[in-house]
Amino acid sequence: MTATEAAVITARLASPFVVAVFSQKGGVGKSLLSMGLASVTADTNGTAYLLDIDPQSTTAEVAERAERAGTPLPFTFEAETDPGHLAALREVRGVDMVIVDCPGSLEGRDVMGEVLAAADFAIIPYVHDPFVITPTRRSAALCDRLGVPYRVLINRIDGRRGTSPLEDAIDTLDGLRLPRFRSFVREFTALSQAHVEGKMITEYRGDRNAVHACEDVRRVHGELLLQLTPRREAR
């Protein structure tokens, strides 16, 4: 057995990374991002468990489309909203990463409290819009209050308008002193169209921008691992 193989086995016997993807604001791309990160984990020889606790159940709908299309999801998927069950997230074994797609509000505080109590890290997707700033700050404040490490992710940025939207988003988050990912995800129709067809972005080839969309998610995934690895070593 090689050192790499031994490391993989050790990772899967240990408790997985638990990552919450959440924001008080709906419509910021939580579900697409959650599925993208889960599929990239699987595509890099990892194993992922995606837990959908969002009542909108976008992931469940995509899973149904995938089943009808005969392209099963490359990760384990489950929908769950019982706080009692969510408390056992850290007991999950056999996977490398648990990704929790959270509701688009903080109203379900019992549910969110259980998720964040178990989370190693939280990703707060941010769409650059004046009405998203306050919900983003509130989401960050909740992480601060509960002691959960987090980063804000600039999501769905319109690359057709040049660099100014991204620069404005960076200036806004830095001005608010919110920690953020250096990586960002651009707005590509391939991300949503892939899920309409029941496919993950790692396998979708129906749009000429699909490769670029997948690269964006891969960069976020790589940066996420850089944040998570020291935390596993510190456990």
N, C-alpha and C positions, 0 to 999 in steps of 0.2 A: 504493500500500500504506500502510495506516495504521500508526501507531506500535505499536498493540496487536497487529496482525497480524505485524509484524516481530518483536516480542518473543516471540510464540508460536513462530514459526519458529526463532528463535535458541535457545529453550529445548529444542526437539525435536532440534536438531542437536547441542547440548551433551549432556554426560552427564546422565542423569536423576537425580532424587533417589532414593536407595535407603533404604527404611525397613524395619527388621526389627521384626516383632511377635512377641515371645517372652516366655516365662516358664518357669521350672523346673517350675512346677506346671501340670498338665493341668486341663482343665475350667474355665478362667477366661475363655473366650470369644474365643480368639485368631482362630479361623477366621471366625466371624461378623463380628468387627471388621475383619479383613483384607478380606473381601469387601465390607463396607460402605464402607470407605475407598476401595477400588478403584472401586466403582460411583458414589460421590459424585464422585470425580475425573472419571470419564467424563461424569457428568451436568452438570458445570460446564465442558464443552467441553475437558476435558483428555484425555489418553490414559494408560492405566494398564496395567501388566504385573504380574500376580499370580503369584508363584512359590510353589508349595506344596512345602515340604520336610519336612512332617510325615508320618510313616508312617501316621497315622490317615487321611490323605487325605480329610478332610471336604469340602474345596473340590472335589476331583475328583468326589465323589459328587453334589454340588450341580450341577456342570457337566453331568453325565450327565442329571440330572433336567431341567435347562434345555433340553438338546438334545431330549429326548423331548417336552417341552412346547412345542417350537417357539419358545422365547424365548432366543436365543443370548445369552451373557454379553456385557455392554457393554465388556468389557476382555479383553485377551489373557491366557490362562491356560496354565500349564505346571507339571507336577510334575517335580521334579529333586532328587536327593540326592547326586550325584557332586561331591565337593569340588573336583575339577579344573574342572568346569564353573562352579561357583559363584564361582570366583575371577575369572571374566570378567563379573561383574555390572556393573561400571562401563563395560564396552564396549558395553552395550545402547544402541541409538539408536532414534529414532523414537517415543519415549514420554516423558511428563513425569515419571512416578513409577513406580518398581519397589517393590512391596510384597511382602515375604517372610514367609509364614506358617510359623513355625518349630515344631520339635517341642516337646511339653509336658514336656521334661526337658533337662538339660544333658549327657546321656550322649554324644550325638553331637558331641563337642567339635571334631573335625576339621571337620565341617559347620558348626557354629556359629562356629568361628574364622574360616572363610572368609567367612561372611555378615557377621559383625560387622566384619571387616577392610575390607569394601567398603561398609558402611553409613554413611550420613550421620547417621542418627538411629535410636534404638530406642524402641519403645513397649512397656511392660511392663504388661499388663492385671492389675488387682488386684481380686479379689472379697473383700469384707470378711468374712473368716473367720479364726479363730486359726491354722488349719493352712496358710493361704496367706502368712502374714507372713514366715516363714523363707525359703521359696522366692523370695519377692519380693526380700528383702534379698540373697540369693545372686545373683539375676539382676542386680540393680543393681550388686553388687560386681564382677561380670564385666565390665559396661560400664565401670565406673571403671578396672578393671585394664587394659582394652584401649583406653581413651581414647575411648570412643564416647558422645557426648551422648545423653541419654535423659530420659524422663519416665514416671512411673507413672500409669496411667489407672484411675480408679475405674470398674469395669465391673459390669454386671448388678446395679445397686443397686435394692432393692425400694422403689419409691415408695409402695406401699400402706401402709407403716408410718410415713408422715410423713417429717419431716426428720432424725429421730434416726439412722437407719443411715448417711446421708450424712455427717452431722456427726461421728459416731464414726469413720468411715473417714478423714475429713480429719484429725481429731485424731491418729489412729494414724500416718498417713504423715508428718504434720508432726512428731510426736514422734520418729520415726525419722530425721528430717531427710532424707527422700527427696524429690527434686524431683517434682512432680506436675502434671498438667494441671488447669487450673481447670475445664475442661469434664468431664463425666461421662456415662456411658451407663446409662440405667435398664433394668430388666428388663421387656421387653415380649414377649408371645408372638408378636407380629408379626414380630420379627426371625428367630425360628426357623421359624415357619410359612411365611414367604416362601420360605425355602430348601427346605422340604419340597415346595413347589409349583414349585421351579425358577425362582424369581424373585428379583431383588435388591430390597432395601428401598426403593430409589429409585423402583421401578415397582409395588410391591405395594400393592394397595388392598383386600385381603380382610379387614382388621381395622380397627376404628374408631381404634385407637391407632397405626396404621402411620405416620401423618404425624408424630406425636410421636417415634416411634422413629427415623425418618429425620432429624428435626431434631437429635436428640442426636448422631448420627454426623456430621452436617454441622458442628456446632459443634466437634467434635473435629478434623475435617478442617481447618477454618479456623484453629484454634489451632496445628495441626501446621505449616501453611504459614508462620505467623508465626515458628515456630522454625527452619524450613528456609531461608527466603529469605536471612537474613544469612549463612548458611553457604555458599550458592551464591556470594554476592558475594565471600566471603573466599577462594574456591578459587583 
